[in-house]
Amino acid sequence: MNSREILKKYWGFDAFRPMQSEIIDSILQQQDTLALLPTGGGKSICYQVPALMQEGICVVISPLIALMKDQVDQLRKRGIEAVSLVSGMSKREVDITLDNCIFGKIKFLYLSPERLYSDLVQERLRHMQVNLVAIDEAHCISQWGYDFRPAYLSLAKLRAILPKVPFLALTATATAEVVKDIQLQLQFVKENVFRLSFARPNLAYMVLPETDKWGRMLRIIRKTGGAGVVYVKTRRESIEVARALVNEGLSADFYHAGLPVQVRHQKQHSWMTNRTAIMVATNAFGMGIDKADVRFVIHLSLPSSLEAYYQEAGRAGRDGKKAFPVLLYAPQDLVLLKERLALSFPSVGFIKELYHHLCNYYQIAYGAGAELNFDFDLVDFAKKYHLDITSCLAALKFLERDGWISLTESVYIPARLKFEVDYTTLYKVQIQYVKFDKLIKAILRTYGGVFDYPIAINEYEFAKAIGLSHEKVVELLKSMQQLQLCTYIPQTDSPQLQFRVARVDYKHLHIDAQFIKERAEILGRQLAGIEAYVSEEGCRSQLILAYFNEAEAEACGVCDYCLIKAHSARKEQRYEAQILAFIRAERELTFTDLLDKFPIPEQGEVGVHIRALLRRELIQLTDQHYFTLI
């Protein structure tokens, strides 16, 4: 099948969106390709279609586990075989999943970049028939990008493992510097960039200086109506603002990364299906969400960069209808942002101290801990050692960049079970250990393949089926594991932290101070970009596009600046038309006579427009001090 037939068969579309077809053709010609498409531009189609047209499997690198799981679910619903490797999976699960990619009919393997640290994953990739490597959020590989992820630096290893496989890098936000760096870091054979304009003509960008943000936000929401997102800085704000909106009679909920993953999924689903109209959220919300009818995105505080703002604002108006990204800005916002930036670059001494706190937190001895994984509770860790959370996060990122640890986002991973003995042995166990009998029968009735590979299970369902408490079922499963009858891995929704190498002492803990200095300079420039956006005069869309190197863009005509400019022009035309009409009617008028023709509140502006008409030689002042037409 050709690309259009694939598109029609699996997605039901008759035609590609702009630039998708050209990107697909480039990949089919085995060329390394960088695709710059705006938020909502249909990036996933660009690798999914060509991968389905060719023999073999597509390896997709994504930094967001939740997005990977969503993509896998969507592909499976369309009858396409896809799997993902996420943190928290056992070595056995990883082993089986990779075997299925080599010997099975899997078409898409989704990986977090951290997975490429594993020798097991690297070795298995060599034996796969890989037809394409797709790298989502590719700006994360560049230290010049706004969301640099140290784990992305490991992607260069794929070149040695898969030397003849083309790379497709995808991003919605990249300056010229980042575009160049992405291709350099991924070792493109030659430069090859497909760029769709970042312009979103249906978005009416607004930057509104405001001391009463709450009152202005309410007016915007009520006037605009429909679904929307309100972005705030902190988890506490998300809760407080959502509750206040509900008290105002609006349909609202809150969302932040500290919520259990199942709760986040429920809240997101409620918003996606319009049971909730307004989501008040931290920046943890929105990545990968494709909701078409978002009418407004309101920021109650300054984002840290114009790249981040463009991503978040771009979640509005994906249906092509008019929508309003609104940034409510107060002068103290910039002060707070600069303070936050300072906390994001702790000293080398602080980073080293945090590393040893981390080792002590998990009771890791010197020379031990290599490749150990742990659930990680940042809040508990910071509280125990009396550390600032912003500084902690920054220090963890620098430790990750220098190869000491890796840290992944929180994600819900269900409990898994696999029997490690054959059916005959298991039957003997049921006879010998009566306490296991009902549970084993329930498992065998409910799940097939439990002897072959780890199966996601629900302990609560078993508890209900056999009349035991959830705690008792978990206890029995753990007992069966101790007897080596099965592998049982409890569910988790915590972020995962891995020590990549054995613990070292202060003397051997190398931290790249020069890199930290460079990152501080880069983020300082990004902060200057968002400061310029809110303070400079000009079309908001033009300012954004110029930042992304689209210098020749036309004014949008719908942002706050363009509307004020148009209103001023209309007002000027009205005043001038009235002045000319008054003079025409009475042939000559003194300055005082003209002023008296206008209401008192407007008289202060009349002189400005009289002078403009004199300069343009549409009227003249006689020696007797009368204004007449020329």
N, C-alpha and C positions, 0 to 999 in steps of 0.2 A: 504493500500500500504506500501511496505517496503521502506527503505531510498533511495535505488537506483531508484526505480520507481518514487518516489517523485522528485528526482534530475532530472530524464529524463523528466518527465511531465512538470515541471515548468521552468527548466533552460536549458533543452536540452542537458545536459552532460551525457555521458555514464559511467563515473567513477569519483570518488572523487579524490581530490588532496591529497598529503601525509598528514597523521595525521587527516584529517577531519572525516573519518569513525570511528576512535577510540574515538574521542571526542564525536561524536554523540552517540555512544554506551554507553559511560560513563553517559551521560545525561539521556538516556532512562532507565538506571539502577538507576535513581533518586539520582545520586551522585553530590555533589558540585564539580565543575571542573574549573581549571584555564588552559587556552589555550594560549601558547606563540607561535605565528606564525609570521614569518617575514612580513614586509610590502608587500602587494600584495599576501598574502598567502591564501586568501579566508576565512576570519574570519566569515562573515555574514552567510554563508552557514551552519556553525556549530550550529547556533541556529535556523535558519529558517526551516531547514529540520526536526529536531526532534519536533519542535513546530507544524508543519503541520501533523505530524504522530499521534498526541495525541489530545484528546478532550480539548477544552478550549482555552485560550488566552496566548500569550507570551508577557511579559512586558520587553521592551528594554530601558535601560538607556544609553543616549548618551549626551556628553557635547556640541555637535555641532548641532545647530538647522538646518543649511543648509544641513548637512549630514542626519539628520532625515527626512527632507522633501524629499531629494533625494531617500532615502530608501523606504519611503512610496510610492512615485511615481513609483518606479521600481516594487514594489510588486503589486500595483494596475494594472500595465500594464500586469502582469502575471496572472491577475484574482484572486489575493489574497487580501482579505479585510484587510486594515491597516489604522490606524489613528495616529495622533501625537498631543500632547499638547505642545504648544509653548507659550512663553511670548507674551503678547499683546492680547491674547484671552480674551473675556469677561467672567464673572462668568457664565453667561447663556450658552455660547458656551461650556465651560468646562463641565458644568452640562450635557448637551445633549450628548457630546462626551463620557463621562463616562457611561451614561445610555446605549448608544449603545454598549459599551464594555460588559456591564452586560447582556443585553437582546437581543442584535443583534448577527450577525455572524462575528464580528471582530476577526481576528486571531492574530494581532500584534498591541500593543499599545506602541508608542514611547514617552518617557518622558525625559525632561531634569532633572538632579538631583535636581534643585531648586524647581521643582514641588512637591517634597516630603515634603517640608515645609508646604504644604497646608493640613489642617485638612480634607477638602472636598475630596481631592485626596486619602488621607490615608483611610478614611472611605469607599469610593467606592471600593478601591482595596480589602477590606475585603469581598466584595460581588461578586467579579469576580471569575470565575473558571480559575485560573492562573495555567498553566502547567510548566512554566519556567520563571526565571528572568535572562535576559542576560545583562551584564554590559560591554559596549564597552569602550575602552581606560581606562581599569581598573587601570593602573598605576597612574591615577589621584587621587586615594583614598589614596595613600601613601605619607607621607611627605618626604620620601626618594626618591620619583620619581621626574623626571625633570619637570613635568608639574602638580604639585599638585593643585587640585581644592577643595577649602573648602566645596563646596556643596556636594561633594561625601561622606563626613562623615555622611550625613543623610541617606545613604543607609542601615545602620545598622537597621533603623526603619522597613525596609521591613521584617526582620527576625521575628519581633513580629507580624506583620500583616499577613505574609504568612509563618508560621513556617514549613510547610511540603513541601514547593516548592524548588526544587534544583536551585542553582545559577550557572551560567556560566560566568566567568570573562575572558575577552579577551584583549590582548595587544600585540603590536609588539616590545615593548622596556621595558625590566625589568632586572635589576641586581638581584643577589641572595637575597640581602637585601629587594628589592621591592617585589620579588616573595613571600617571607615569610610574609611581611607586608600586602599584598593584602589579603592573606588567613586569617590572624589574624583579619583585619578590617572587613571582610565580614563574620566572624564567621563560617568558614568552619568546618564541623563536623570532618573531617580528611583531612590531606594534600593529594592533588590529582592534580598533574601537568602534563600536556602534553606539551612537548617542542620539537619543530622542530628547527633544527639548523638555526641560523641567517645568516649562510653563503649564499652569493649570488655569485656563481662562475662566472657568466657572467659579473659581475661589475668590471671594472678596476679602482679601487680607485686611485686617484692622489692627492698628496699634493705638490704644486709647490710654493716655495719661489719666490716672484715676486714683483718688484717695479713698473713695467709697467703692471699693471693688465689689463688695457684696451686693449693694444696690444696683450697680451697673450690670452685674452678671444676671440678676433676676430679671431686669428689664429686657436684656438680650434674649434670654431663654423664653420668656413669655411672648416676645414679639416674633421670634423665629419659629418656635414650635418644633415638633418632630424629635428625632433621636439626636443625641449629642454626647460629647465627652468633655468633662471639666478636669484639667490637669492641675495637680497641686504638688508641692515638694515632699511632704511627709505623710506617713501612714496616719498619724493622728488627724491631720487636716482632712484627709480623704473621708474619715469617719464623721468628723464634725460637720463638714460642708454637706455631705449626703444627708445627714439627719436634719440639718437646717432646711434643706430643700424639701424634704418630706413634710416637715412642719408647715411649709408654705403651700402644701397641697400638690406638690409635683412628684412624679414617679421617678425615684432616684435610688441608687445603691452605691456602695463603695467597693474599691478593689485595690489591693496592694500585695506585694510579694510575701508578706508575712502570713497570709491566710493559707490554710491547708489547700492542697491542689484541687481536691474534689470540690471544695467550696468555691474556689476560683472558677472552675469549670461551670458550676451551676450558675454563678453570677454572670459569667460571660454568655452562657447559653440564653439566659433570661433577657439580656440586652440584645443579643443577636436576633432573637425572635420577637422583639418589641414588647415583651411583657414588662421590661424596665426601659424607660425612655432615656434616662441620663445616667451615665457612669462617671462617678467622681473617682479619680485614680491617680496613682503615682505613675512614673514613666514605665513601670512594669507592665502596664496594660497597652495592648494595641498591636504589637509586632505580629505580623502574619494574619491579622484579622481583616477579612474582606467583607465588610458590611457596606452595602452600596448607598443606603439612604441616610447617611449621617449629615445632618444639616448644619451643625456647628461644632467647633472644637474651641474651647475657651481655656486659655492659660492664665491662672491666677498669680503666677510668678514667672520670672525670666528663666527660660531654658539655658543650659550652659553653653550652647553653640547654635549657630544658624542651621547647621546640619541636623541637629536633634529637633529643632523647631520645625524644619521642613518635613521631616519624617512624621512627626506627630500631627501637625496641621494638615498634612496630606491625607489623613484618614477621613477627612470630610469630602463630600461631593463626588464619590466614586461613580455615581450614576450619571454624572455629567450635568446634573442640575445645579443651580446656584446654591452655594454653601458659604459659611462664614467662619474662617479661622480668626479668632479674636485674642489678642495679647493685651491683657490689662497690666499697665506698667506704672510703678511708683518709683521715685528716685532711690529710696532705700533698698529696692530690689537689687540694684547693681552693687551696692555696698555688701549685701549679704552674699551675693554670688562671688565677689572677690575674696571674701573671708573663707568661703567654702573651697575656693581654688587653692588658697594657702594651705588649708588642712589636707588637701589632696596630694601634697608633696612632702611627706615626713622625711626626717633626716635618716641617713644610713644607720646611725646608732639606734633609732627607734625601730627601723625595719629588722635589724639583727635581734633586738630585744624581743620583738613580737614573734620572730621565728622560734626562739627558745621557749617563750611562753606557750606557743603552739605545740611544741614537742612535749613539754611538761604536761599540758592539758590532756594529751593522749597517752602520757606515761611511756614515752619512747626513749629508750636508752641511746647513748652515743654509739654509733656504728650499726644501729638497727633502724627499722621502719621503712626500708625501701619498698615501694609499690604497695604499701598498705593503704586501704581506703577506709574513710570514716564518714558517718553523718556529721554535718557541721552546723552548729547553731551559733551564728555570729553574735547575736545579742547576748547569749549566755557567756560566751568567751570574753567579749568586751567587758561585760559587767564583772566577771571574776577577776580580771586583771586591771580594772579601772581605766579602760582605754576609750578614746573617742572613736565612734563607729566609722565616721568618714575617713579618719586617718588609718584605721584598721583595714578598711577595704582597699585603700590605696597601697598600703604596705603589702597586702596579700597579692595584689596585681604585680608589684615589682618582684616579689619572691617567685611568682609564677613565670614572669618574663625571663628571669635568670636561671630557671630550670630546677628550682627546689621543690615546688609543689605544683599541683593543678587543682583548680576549683571550678566546679560546674554549678549551674543554677539548680534551684529546687525543682523537683518534678515528682509526680505521683507514679510510683512503680508498684504494681499489685504484688501480693504474695505469690510465690511460685513453688511448684512441687514436682518432683520426678522420683519415681520408684527406682531404686538402684539394685533390686533383686528381681528374679523372674517370677512369673505368675505362680509356679509351683511352690517356690520358697515362701511367697507371700501367703499362700493358702495355709501352709504349715504354721506360719506366724499367727494367723487368725485363730487357729485351733489352740495354740500354745498360750497366746496372750488374748484372752477374751475381751479385755478393755479396748483393744484396737479394732475389734471385729466390725462394729457398726460404722465406724469412721472409714475403714478401708472399703467396705461395701458401698458406702455413699460416694466415695471418690471414684470407684470403678464404674458406678452407674452414671455418674455425671460427666466424666471426662474420658475421651479417647486419647490415645497417644501418650498417656502418662508414664508408660514404660520407656518411651523413645526420647522424649525431650521435656524440658521444664514447661509446665502448664500454669497459666495464671489461674489462681483459685480465689474463692471467697469464703473465708472461715465462718462468717456470719450465716451464710446459707447452710453450711454443714451443721452448725450449731442448731439451727431451726429444724433441720431435717431429722436429726437424731436425738433431739430433746436434751441437749447439753448447753452449758453456757459457752460464750465465745472464748473465755479464758481457759476453760477445760479443753476445748478443741485445740487451741494453740499449744497447751501443755502436752497433749497427746502427740501432736505433730513433732514437737521438739524431742519427745521421748523416742519416737520412731527414728528420728535422725540420729540420736545418740546410739541407737542399735544398728546404725548404718543400713537401715531398710530404705531410706529415702533421703533426698536432698530437699530441705525445706528452707526457703528464704522469706522471712516476713516482709510485709509491705513497708515502704518508706516514702516520705514526701519531703525529705530534707535535702539541702544541697550536699554534694559529695566532695570531700577533700581527699586528695591523694598525695602522699609523700613520694616524690619521684626518685629520690636517692636516700641513702642512709643518713641519719642525723650526724651533723658535723659540729665542731666547736666554733667559737667566735672567730678564731684565727683563720679558719678555712672556709668561712661563709662569705663568699664573694658577692658583693652587690655593685652593680654598674652605676656609679654616681653620675657619670657623664650622661648616660641615657636619661636619668631622672631630671637632670638640668634641661636637656633638650625637650623632654615631654612638657615640662613646666612652660617653656617658651612657646611651644605649639599651642597648648591650651590657653595661654595668655592671648595669643593672636585670635583664637576662636572666640574668646570672651569679647575681644575688641570688635569682632564681627557682629555679634548680637547687640552690642552697645551701639554700634553705628546704625544698625537696622531700626532701633527704636528712637534714635535721636536725629538722624539725618533727614532732610527734606527730600522727598522724591517718591515716585510710585513704588509701593511695597513690592509688587511683583518684579519690577525692574531691579530693585535692590537685591532681592533673593537671586534672581537669574544672573546678575553681574557677579555675585559671590561665587556662583558655579560657572563662571567664565562665558556666560551668554550676554555679551556686552551690547548687542544690537537689538535687544528686545524692545517691542513697542509698549507704551504705557497701557495698563490693563483697563483703565476707565471705571473700575468698580471698587478699588481699595479706598481706605479713608482719605488718603492724600488726593487721589484723583477726584473723588466726590467733592471734597472741599474746594479743590481748584475749579472744578466745573461749576460749583455753586457760586464761587466768587466771580467767575466769568459771566454767569447769568445775571448776577446782581449788578455787575458793572454795566452790562448791556441795558438792564432795566433803568438804572439811574440816567444813563446817557440818553436813552430814548425819551425819557420824561423831560430832561433838561431841554433837548432839542424841540420837543413838542410845545413846551411852555413859551420858548422864544419865538417859535414859528407862529403861535397863536397871537402873541402880543407884539411881534416885530422887534421890540427891544425891551430889555429888563435890566435893572441894576442888580448887583450882587445880593443886596438885602431883599429885593423883590423875589429873586430866585429862591433864596433860603425860605422865605415865607410860604412858598408853594409846597414845601415838604413838612411832614410831621416833625415835631421838635426832636425825638430820639434819632432821626435820620439826618438831621441838618449837619452834624459833624462830618459826614462822609461826602456831602455835596461838593465842597470845595475841591476835593481830590479829583472828582470826575469832571468838574469844570476845567481844571488845569489840563486834564488829559485831552479834552475836546479842543482846547486852545493849541496844544502841541500838534495835534493832528489837523489843525487848520479847518475845523468844521464850524467853529464860531470865532468871533473877534471882539475885542474890547475897544469901543470908540473913544474919542478924546473926551466925550461927555460922560465917560464911565458907564456906558450901556453895553450890554452883550447883545450882539446881533448875529444872524446867520451869515455865512460867507456864500 
